[in-house]
């Protein structure tokens, strides 16, 4: 089994095979819920608090209550990590929905949310981070509230699948020619040693690694400008990279038929990767 045997639920920690929910579960029927994915390196959480802060923001945005207070949830997730004796690189998947009730578009009168969290081993994408990846371009057809990390991911799934079928790692999304983000990542363009990325508006998910890249740029003296760029700007980019919890900081060396820079990861991207590695190293040593 790829998932660790113990799972945290709103009822406490259960064995994986004990976790069941009725068919009338609002996450299944409406996508009525929110989620987070947290990285673990060598068995230790990376930026857990930042992920939990965003979980509660997303929940508040859709008027959803999380079964546990933030401090208690953090403690329960640490307990889950210890019970599963996690020592390797992995991810935590955490989901909260509005619960299980007879199907109705309106909110149920009773406040009884569902929650589950599990840990799954996942190795680092070392080859992709070292050599770079290809990406496709796809029209961004998602709803207006992309800043909420909700379960409504069908447009993302379709974009990612199209990219995979075309031999690419990621799909870069754009609205009217303006690049927003990737199907499961944030996108950054480097020009003249300056980093550009779409502002953290309602049109994108403000990724945790995205916020860290902004911090790293400040520490390294790299100009960081939150300004949208267009699909046409890609051809003139010196570097391009994506960030996400599962992919860290990964260079993009080709978009469609456009070669980015000289077709290899650039110096700015590499310096940010080194900063990421340094920042996440204490988590590994404290596992």
C-alpha positions as CSV (number, residue, x, y, z in Angstrom):
1,X,0.0,0.0,0.0
2,X,1.4,3.4,-1.0
3,X,-0.5,5.3,1.7
4,X,0.7,5.0,5.3
5,X,-1.5,2.8,7.5
6,X,-2.8,5.4,9.9
7,X,-5.2,8.2,8.8
8,X,-6.4,11.2,10.7
9,X,-10.1,11.8,10.5
10,X,-12.6,14.0,12.3
11,X,-13.2,11.0,14.6
12,X,-9.6,10.6,15.4
13,X,-6.8,8.4,14.0
14,X,-8.1,5.3,12.2
15,X,-6.5,2.5,10.1
16,X,-6.6,3.2,6.4
17,X,-9.1,0.4,5.7
18,X,-11.5,1.8,8.4
19,X,-11.9,5.1,6.7
20,X,-15.3,5.2,4.9
21,X,-17.8,7.9,4.0
22,X,-21.4,7.7,2.7
23,X,-22.1,8.3,-1.0
24,X,-23.9,11.5,0.0
25,X,-20.6,13.2,0.9
26,X,-20.6,16.8,-0.2
27,X,-16.9,16.7,-1.2
28,X,-17.8,13.9,-3.6
29,X,-21.1,15.3,-4.9
30,X,-20.3,19.0,-5.0
31,X,-16.6,19.5,-4.5
32,X,-17.7,21.3,-1.4
33,X,-14.5,21.4,0.5
34,X,-10.9,22.5,0.7
35,X,-7.5,20.8,0.9
36,X,-3.8,21.1,1.4
37,X,-0.7,19.2,0.4
38,X,2.3,19.4,2.7
39,X,5.8,18.3,1.9
40,X,7.9,16.1,4.3
41,X,11.6,15.7,3.8
42,X,13.3,12.8,5.7
43,X,10.1,12.4,7.7
44,X,9.7,16.1,8.8
45,X,7.0,18.5,7.8
46,X,8.1,21.5,5.7
47,X,6.3,24.8,6.3
48,X,3.4,23.0,8.0
49,X,2.1,26.2,9.7
50,X,2.0,28.1,6.5
51,X,-0.1,25.4,4.9
52,X,-2.5,25.2,7.9
53,X,-2.9,29.0,7.8
54,X,-3.9,28.8,4.1
55,X,-6.3,25.9,4.9
56,X,-8.2,28.0,7.4
57,X,-8.3,30.9,5.0
58,X,-9.7,28.7,2.3
59,X,-12.2,27.3,4.7
60,X,-13.3,30.7,5.8
61,X,-13.7,31.8,2.2
62,X,-16.4,29.1,1.6
63,X,-17.9,29.4,5.1
64,X,-16.7,26.0,6.1
65,X,-15.6,25.1,9.7
66,X,-12.6,22.9,10.3
67,X,-13.3,20.2,12.9
68,X,-10.2,21.1,15.0
69,X,-8.7,24.4,16.1
70,X,-5.4,25.3,14.4
71,X,-3.1,24.3,17.3
72,X,-5.0,21.0,17.9
73,X,-4.9,20.1,14.2
74,X,-1.1,20.8,14.1
75,X,-0.6,18.5,17.1
76,X,-2.8,15.8,15.6
77,X,-0.8,15.9,12.4
78,X,2.4,15.6,14.3
79,X,0.9,12.6,16.1
80,X,-0.1,11.1,12.7
81,X,3.5,11.5,11.5
82,X,4.9,9.7,14.6
83,X,2.3,6.9,14.5
84,X,3.2,6.2,10.8
85,X,7.0,6.3,11.7
86,X,7.6,8.5,8.7
87,X,11.3,8.8,7.9
88,X,11.4,9.2,4.1
89,X,10.4,12.0,1.8
90,X,6.6,12.1,1.5
91,X,3.5,14.3,1.3
92,X,0.6,14.8,3.6
93,X,-2.8,15.2,1.9
94,X,-5.4,16.9,4.1
95,X,-9.0,17.5,3.1
96,X,-12.0,19.1,4.8
97,X,-15.6,19.0,3.4
98,X,-19.0,20.2,4.6
99,X,-19.9,16.7,5.6
100,X,-22.3,13.8,4.7
101,X,-25.9,14.8,4.3
102,X,-28.9,14.2,2.0
103,X,-28.1,15.9,-1.3
104,X,-29.1,19.5,-1.5
105,X,-27.3,22.5,-3.0
106,X,-27.9,24.6,0.1
107,X,-25.8,24.2,3.2
108,X,-27.0,21.5,5.7
109,X,-28.5,22.9,8.9
110,X,-26.2,20.9,11.0
111,X,-22.5,21.7,11.2
112,X,-20.8,18.3,10.9
113,X,-17.7,18.6,8.6
114,X,-15.6,15.6,7.4
115,X,-11.8,15.6,7.6
116,X,-9.2,13.2,6.6
117,X,-5.4,13.4,6.3
118,X,-3.0,10.7,5.1
119,X,0.7,10.5,4.4
120,X,2.1,9.0,1.2
121,X,5.8,8.5,0.4
122,X,7.0,10.6,-2.5
123,X,10.6,11.0,-3.7
124,X,12.0,14.3,-4.8
125,X,11.8,15.1,-8.5
126,X,15.5,15.4,-8.8
127,X,15.9,14.9,-12.5
128,X,13.3,17.5,-13.4
129,X,14.8,20.0,-11.0
130,X,18.3,19.4,-12.4
131,X,17.6,19.4,-16.1
132,X,14.3,21.2,-16.5
133,X,10.9,20.3,-18.0
134,X,8.7,21.0,-21.0
135,X,5.3,22.8,-20.7
136,X,2.3,23.4,-22.9
137,X,0.0,26.4,-23.1
138,X,-3.7,26.0,-22.2
139,X,-6.5,28.5,-21.9
140,X,-7.4,29.2,-18.3
141,X,-11.1,28.3,-18.0
142,X,-11.3,28.1,-14.2
143,X,-13.6,30.1,-11.9
144,X,-12.8,33.5,-10.5
145,X,-11.8,32.4,-7.0
146,X,-8.6,30.5,-7.7
147,X,-7.1,31.8,-4.4
148,X,-9.3,29.3,-2.6
149,X,-7.6,25.9,-2.5
150,X,-10.9,24.1,-3.2
151,X,-11.7,20.6,-4.4
152,X,-13.0,21.9,-7.7
153,X,-10.0,20.9,-9.9
154,X,-11.5,19.4,-13.1
155,X,-10.1,22.2,-15.3
156,X,-6.7,21.6,-13.7
157,X,-7.0,17.9,-14.2
158,X,-7.9,18.3,-17.9
159,X,-5.0,20.7,-18.5
160,X,-2.5,18.5,-16.8
161,X,-3.7,15.4,-18.7
162,X,-3.4,17.2,-22.0
163,X,0.1,18.2,-21.1
164,X,1.0,14.7,-20.2
165,X,-0.5,13.3,-23.4
166,X,1.7,15.7,-25.3
167,X,4.9,14.6,-23.4
168,X,5.0,17.7,-21.2
169,X,5.4,18.1,-17.4
170,X,3.1,21.0,-16.9
171,X,0.4,23.1,-18.5
172,X,0.8,26.9,-18.3
173,X,-2.6,28.6,-18.0
174,X,-3.4,31.9,-19.6
175,X,-6.5,34.3,-19.7
176,X,-6.7,36.4,-22.9
177,X,-2.9,35.8,-23.4
178,X,-1.9,36.7,-19.8
179,X,-0.1,33.9,-18.0
180,X,-1.8,33.2,-14.6
181,X,-0.2,30.0,-13.3
182,X,0.3,26.3,-14.0
183,X,-2.3,23.6,-13.7
184,X,-0.7,22.7,-10.3
185,X,2.0,25.3,-9.9
186,X,3.0,28.9,-9.9
187,X,4.9,30.2,-12.9
188,X,7.9,32.7,-12.9
189,X,9.7,34.4,-15.7
190,X,13.3,35.7,-15.4
191,X,14.4,38.6,-17.6
192,X,17.6,40.6,-17.1
193,X,18.1,38.8,-13.7
194,X,14.7,40.0,-12.5
195,X,12.0,37.6,-11.5
196,X,8.4,38.3,-12.6
197,X,5.2,36.5,-11.6
198,X,1.5,37.1,-11.6
199,X,0.3,39.1,-8.6
200,X,-1.4,37.2,-5.8
201,X,-4.9,38.2,-6.8
202,X,-8.1,36.0,-6.7
203,X,-7.0,34.7,-10.2
204,X,-4.2,32.5,-8.8
205,X,-3.4,30.3,-5.8
206,X,-0.7,32.0,-3.7
207,X,1.5,29.0,-3.3
208,X,3.6,28.4,-0.2
209,X,6.8,27.9,-2.3
210,X,5.8,31.0,-4.2
211,X,5.9,33.1,-1.0
212,X,9.3,31.5,-0.2
213,X,10.7,32.4,-3.6
214,X,9.7,36.0,-2.9
215,X,11.5,35.8,0.4
216,X,14.6,34.1,-1.2
217,X,14.8,36.9,-3.8
218,X,14.8,39.5,-1.1
219,X,17.6,37.7,0.8
220,X,19.7,37.2,-2.4
221,X,19.2,40.7,-3.8
222,X,17.3,39.5,-6.8
223,X,14.6,41.9,-8.0
224,X,11.1,40.3,-7.6
225,X,8.2,42.0,-9.4
226,X,4.6,40.8,-9.1
227,X,3.5,41.8,-12.5
228,X,1.7,39.6,-15.0
229,X,3.5,38.7,-18.2
230,X,2.0,37.5,-21.5
231,X,2.3,34.3,-23.6
232,X,4.3,36.5,-26.1
233,X,6.8,37.4,-23.4
234,X,7.9,33.7,-23.1
235,X,9.9,33.8,-26.3
236,X,12.1,36.6,-24.8
237,X,12.5,35.1,-21.4
238,X,16.0,34.3,-20.1
239,X,14.7,31.7,-17.7
240,X,11.4,30.2,-16.7
241,X,10.5,28.1,-13.7
242,X,7.6,26.7,-11.7
243,X,7.1,26.2,-8.0
244,X,4.8,23.8,-6.1
245,X,4.9,21.8,-2.9
246,X,5.7,18.5,-4.8
247,X,8.0,20.0,-7.4
248,X,9.8,22.6,-5.3
249,X,11.6,24.9,-7.8
250,X,11.7,23.3,-11.2
251,X,13.2,25.0,-14.4
252,X,11.1,25.1,-17.5
253,X,13.3,24.8,-20.6
254,X,10.7,24.6,-23.3
255,X,7.1,25.8,-23.8
256,X,5.4,24.4,-26.9
257,X,8.1,24.9,-29.6
258,X,9.8,27.8,-27.8
259,X,13.2,27.1,-26.2
260,X,13.6,29.2,-23.0
261,X,17.0,30.8,-22.9
262,X,19.7,28.4,-24.0
263,X,17.5,25.4,-23.2
264,X,19.1,24.8,-19.8
265,X,18.3,25.8,-16.2
266,X,19.6,29.3,-15.6
267,X,21.7,31.0,-13.0
268,X,18.8,32.7,-11.2
269,X,16.8,29.5,-11.0
270,X,19.8,27.6,-9.7
271,X,20.4,30.2,-7.0
272,X,16.8,30.0,-5.8
273,X,17.0,26.2,-5.8
274,X,20.0,26.4,-3.6
275,X,18.2,28.8,-1.2
276,X,15.2,26.4,-1.1
277,X,17.6,23.5,-0.3
278,X,19.2,25.5,2.5
279,X,15.8,26.6,3.9
280,X,14.4,23.0,4.0
281,X,17.5,21.3,5.3
282,X,16.7,21.9,9.0
283,X,13.5,20.0,8.6
284,X,15.4,17.0,7.4
285,X,17.9,17.2,10.2
286,X,15.2,17.5,12.9
287,X,13.2,14.5,11.7
